[in-house]
Amino acid sequence: VELGQSLAPDVILMDLRMPGLDGIEATRRLIRTGSQSAIVMLTMFEDDDSVFAAMRAGARGYLLKGADQDEIVLKVAIRDGLVRLEARLHAEVQACNL
C-alpha cells in the first residue's frame, strides 16, 4: 500500500491472496487514500465472490494467473490507456466548465 501511494503508478497489478494483507483490503486502502492508479487484480481463483469483492473494493479488472503473457500485457496496456484517456477527458471537461 505504501509503495502504491508513494510511486503512484498508472497501473497496479495486485495479487488477490497475499500474506498479512490481502489484495482486496490493500485495494480498499489505496482507493480510500485517493489513489488514481488503475488496480487490476491478479488471481488464481475464478469464483464470482472474489471477483465481485475486488471490483467493489475499487479494482478496475482482474486477470487469472493462468493467463498467457500476451493477455496480461494487453490488459495492462488497455487499463493504462483508459486511465490516460479518462484523465485527459476530465481535464478537457474542467477547462470547458471555466
Accessible surface in RSA format (square Angstrom, percent):
REM  Atomic radii and reference values for relative SASA: ProtOr
REM  Chains: A
REM  Algorithm: Lee & Richards
REM  Probe-radius: 1.40
REM  Slices: 20
REM RES _ NUM      All-atoms   Total-Side   Main-Chain    Non-polar    All polar
REM                ABS   REL    ABS   REL    ABS   REL    ABS   REL    ABS   REL
RES VAL A   1    47.17  31.0  13.46  12.2  33.71  81.2  14.53  12.6  32.65  88.6
RES GLU A   2   136.74  78.5 134.12 101.5   2.62   6.2  63.37 122.6  73.38  59.9
RES LEU A   3   128.24  71.4 126.51  90.5   1.73   4.3 127.06  89.2   1.18   3.2
RES GLY A   4    11.11  13.7   0.00   N/A  11.11  13.7   6.88  18.9   4.23   9.5
RES GLN A   5    78.81  44.1  54.63  39.9  24.18  57.6  28.12  59.9  50.69  38.4
RES SER A   6    87.86  74.2  49.73  66.4  38.12  87.8  52.68 112.2  35.17  49.3
RES LEU A   7   125.43  69.9 101.09  72.3  24.34  61.2 103.54  72.7  21.89  58.9
RES ALA A   8    72.43  66.6  51.34  79.2  21.09  48.0  52.65  74.1  19.78  52.4
RES PRO A   9    48.72  35.5  36.04  32.9  12.68  46.1  46.27  38.2   2.45  15.2
RES ASP A  10    55.22  38.7  47.20  47.0   8.02  19.0   8.75  20.6  46.47  46.3
RES VAL A  11    26.15  17.2   9.20   8.3  16.95  40.9   9.20   8.0  16.95  46.0
RES ILE A  12    24.45  13.9  21.18  15.8   3.28   7.9  24.45  17.6   0.00   0.0
RES LEU A  13    79.89  44.5  50.62  36.2  29.27  73.6  50.69  35.6  29.20  78.6
RES MET A  14    15.95   8.3  14.53   9.6   1.41   3.4   7.77   6.6   8.18  10.8
RES ASP A  15    40.01  28.0  36.13  36.0   3.89   9.2  13.21  31.1  26.81  26.7
RES LEU A  16     1.49   0.8   1.37   1.0   0.12   0.3   1.37   1.0   0.12   0.3
RES ARG A  17   126.42  53.1 112.89  57.5  13.53  32.2  55.03  75.2  71.39  43.3
RES MET A  18    66.96  34.7  49.65  32.9  17.31  41.2  25.76  21.9  41.21  54.6
RES PRO A  19   135.26  98.6 107.40  97.9  27.86 101.3 119.35  98.5  15.91  98.9
RES GLY A  20    91.82 113.2   0.00   N/A  91.82 113.2  44.19 121.3  47.63 106.7
RES LEU A  21    51.00  28.4  46.90  33.6   4.10  10.3  48.30  33.9   2.70   7.3
RES ASP A  22    54.79  38.4  50.74  50.5   4.06   9.6  13.49  31.7  41.30  41.2
RES GLY A  23     0.00   0.0   0.00   N/A   0.00   0.0   0.00   0.0   0.00   0.0
RES ILE A  24    18.43  10.5  18.43  13.7   0.00   0.0  18.43  13.3   0.00   0.0
RES GLU A  25    44.51  25.6  44.49  33.7   0.02   0.1  20.08  38.8  24.43  19.9
RES ALA A  26     2.76   2.5   2.76   4.3   0.00   0.0   2.76   3.9   0.00   0.0
RES THR A  27     0.00   0.0   0.00   0.0   0.00   0.0   0.00   0.0   0.00   0.0
RES ARG A  28   103.12  43.3  99.32  50.6   3.80   9.0  33.00  45.1  70.13  42.5
RES ARG A  29   103.61  43.5 103.13  52.6   0.48   1.1  20.24  27.7  83.36  50.5
RES LEU A  30     1.99   1.1   1.99   1.4   0.00   0.0   1.99   1.4   0.00   0.0
RES ILE A  31    70.83  40.3  61.27  45.6   9.56  23.0  61.34  44.2   9.49  25.8
RES ARG A  32   166.27  69.8 131.14  66.9  35.13  83.6  79.42 108.5  86.85  52.6
RES THR A  33    82.74  58.9  43.63  44.2  39.11  93.2  52.24  70.2  30.51  46.1
RES GLY A  34    45.30  55.9   0.00   N/A  45.30  55.9  32.69  89.7  12.60  28.2
RES SER A  35    24.01  20.3   3.08   4.1  20.93  48.2  13.57  28.9  10.43  14.6
RES GLN A  36   142.08  79.5 132.81  97.1   9.28  22.1  62.99 134.1  79.10  60.0
RES SER A  37     5.51   4.7   1.14   1.5   4.38  10.1   0.47   1.0   5.04   7.1
RES ALA A  38     0.16   0.1   0.16   0.3   0.00   0.0   0.16   0.2   0.00   0.0
RES ILE A  39     0.32   0.2   0.00   0.0   0.32   0.8   0.00   0.0   0.32   0.9
RES VAL A  40     0.00   0.0   0.00   0.0   0.00   0.0   0.00   0.0   0.00   0.0
RES MET A  41     1.70   0.9   1.70   1.1   0.00   0.0   1.70   1.4   0.00   0.0
RES LEU A  42    39.49  22.0  39.49  28.2   0.00   0.0  39.49  27.7   0.00   0.0
RES THR A  43     3.44   2.4   2.43   2.5   1.01   2.4   3.39   4.6   0.05   0.1
RES MET A  44   135.13  70.0 105.37  69.7  29.76  70.9  78.39  66.6  56.74  75.2
RES PHE A  45    79.64  39.8  76.15  47.2   3.49   9.1  79.64  48.3   0.00   0.0
RES GLU A  46   118.93  68.3 100.17  75.8  18.76  44.7  30.47  58.9  88.46  72.2
RES ASP A  47    66.65  46.7  54.88  54.6  11.76  27.8  49.83 117.3  16.82  16.8
RES ASP A  48    94.45  66.2  89.26  88.8   5.19  12.3  15.90  37.4  78.55  78.3
RES ASP A  49   112.46  78.8 107.30 106.8   5.15  12.2  30.45  71.7  82.01  81.8
RES SER A  50    10.26   8.7   6.38   8.5   3.89   9.0   3.92   8.3   6.34   8.9
RES VAL A  51    19.91  13.1  17.90  16.2   2.00   4.8  19.91  17.3   0.00   0.0
RES PHE A  52   111.39  55.7 110.78  68.6   0.61   1.6 111.20  67.4   0.19   0.6
RES ALA A  53    18.03  16.6  17.46  26.9   0.57   1.3  18.03  25.4   0.00   0.0
RES ALA A  54     1.22   1.1   1.22   1.9   0.00   0.0   1.22   1.7   0.00   0.0
RES MET A  55    79.55  41.2  65.14  43.1  14.41  34.3  65.35  55.6  14.20  18.8
RES ARG A  56   183.50  77.0 145.97  74.4  37.53  89.4  81.03 110.7 102.47  62.1
RES ALA A  57     7.18   6.6   0.00   0.0   7.18  16.3   3.08   4.3   4.10  10.8
RES GLY A  58    24.50  30.2   0.00   N/A  24.50  30.2  17.41  47.8   7.08  15.9
RES ALA A  59     7.58   7.0   0.00   0.0   7.58  17.2   0.00   0.0   7.58  20.1
RES ARG A  60    80.74  33.9  68.99  35.2  11.75  28.0  31.15  42.6  49.59  30.1
RES GLY A  61     2.41   3.0   0.00   N/A   2.41   3.0   2.41   6.6   0.00   0.0
RES TYR A  62    70.66  33.0  65.68  37.4   4.98  13.0  31.27  23.5  39.39  48.6
RES LEU A  63     5.13   2.9   3.27   2.3   1.86   4.7   5.13   3.6   0.00   0.0
RES LEU A  64    52.74  29.4  49.67  35.5   3.07   7.7  49.67  34.9   3.07   8.3
RES LYS A  65    85.00  41.5  61.66  37.8  23.34  55.6  36.79  33.1  48.21  51.4
RES GLY A  66    77.92  96.1   0.00   N/A  77.92  96.1  43.80 120.2  34.12  76.4
RES ALA A  67    19.68  18.1   2.03   3.1  17.64  40.1   9.95  14.0   9.73  25.8
RES ASP A  68    93.33  65.4  82.51  82.1  10.83  25.6  43.70 102.9  49.63  49.5
RES GLN A  69   141.30  79.0 133.61  97.6   7.69  18.3  40.95  87.2 100.36  76.1
RES ASP A  70   115.56  80.9 109.39 108.9   6.17  14.6  31.52  74.2  84.03  83.8
RES GLU A  71    91.51  52.5  85.75  64.9   5.75  13.7  32.92  63.7  58.59  47.8
RES ILE A  72    41.83  23.8  41.83  31.2   0.00   0.0  41.83  30.1   0.00   0.0
RES VAL A  73    92.44  60.8  88.61  80.2   3.83   9.2  91.57  79.6   0.88   2.4
RES LEU A  74   107.73  60.0 105.19  75.3   2.54   6.4 107.68  75.6   0.05   0.1
RES LYS A  75    54.17  26.4  52.66  32.3   1.50   3.6  17.12  15.4  37.04  39.5
RES VAL A  76    40.35  26.6  40.35  36.5   0.00   0.0  40.35  35.1   0.00   0.0
RES ALA A  77    58.44  53.7  42.72  65.9  15.73  35.8  50.48  71.1   7.97  21.1
RES ILE A  78    83.17  47.3  76.47  57.0   6.70  16.1  82.18  59.2   0.98   2.7
RES ARG A  79    44.43  18.7  44.22  22.5   0.21   0.5   1.16   1.6  43.27  26.2
RES ASP A  80    35.15  24.6  35.15  35.0   0.00   0.0   6.70  15.8  28.46  28.4
RES GLY A  81    36.01  44.4   0.00   N/A  36.01  44.4  31.54  86.5   4.47  10.0
RES LEU A  82    72.85  40.6  71.75  51.3   1.10   2.8  71.75  50.4   1.10   3.0
RES VAL A  83    19.66  12.9  18.39  16.6   1.27   3.1  18.45  16.0   1.21   3.3
RES ARG A  84   138.20  58.0 131.18  66.9   7.02  16.7  52.80  72.2  85.40  51.8
RES LEU A  85    68.49  38.1  67.25  48.1   1.23   3.1  67.77  47.6   0.71   1.9
RES GLU A  86    88.29  50.7  82.47  62.4   5.82  13.9  42.78  82.7  45.52  37.2
RES ALA A  87    61.87  56.9  48.57  74.9  13.31  30.3  56.92  80.2   4.95  13.1
RES ARG A  88   139.11  58.4 132.92  67.8   6.19  14.7  59.49  81.3  79.62  48.3
RES LEU A  89    86.88  48.4  86.77  62.1   0.11   0.3  86.88  61.0   0.00   0.0
RES HIS A  90   112.42  61.4 106.92  74.3   5.50  14.1  71.91  74.1  40.51  47.1
RES ALA A  91    59.90  55.1  50.26  77.6   9.64  21.9  55.22  77.8   4.68  12.4
RES GLU A  92    87.19  50.1  83.42  63.1   3.77   9.0  41.21  79.7  45.98  37.5
RES VAL A  93    83.22  54.8  81.63  73.9   1.59   3.8  83.22  72.3   0.00   0.0
RES GLN A  94    88.09  49.3  87.65  64.1   0.44   1.0  29.32  62.4  58.77  44.6
RES ALA A  95    62.14  57.1  46.17  71.2  15.97  36.3  48.57  68.4  13.57  35.9
RES CYS A  96   113.51  85.9  75.90  84.7  37.61  88.4  30.43  77.1  83.08  89.6
RES ASN A  97   110.67  76.3  77.20  74.6  33.47  80.6  26.28  63.2  84.39  81.6
RES LEU A  98   188.61 105.0 124.96  89.4  63.64 160.0 144.94 101.8  43.66 117.5
END  Absolute sums over single chains surface
CHAIN  1 A     6443.4       5262.9       1180.5       3784.2       2659.1
END  Absolute sums over all chains
TOTAL          6443.4       5262.9       1180.5       3784.2       2659.1
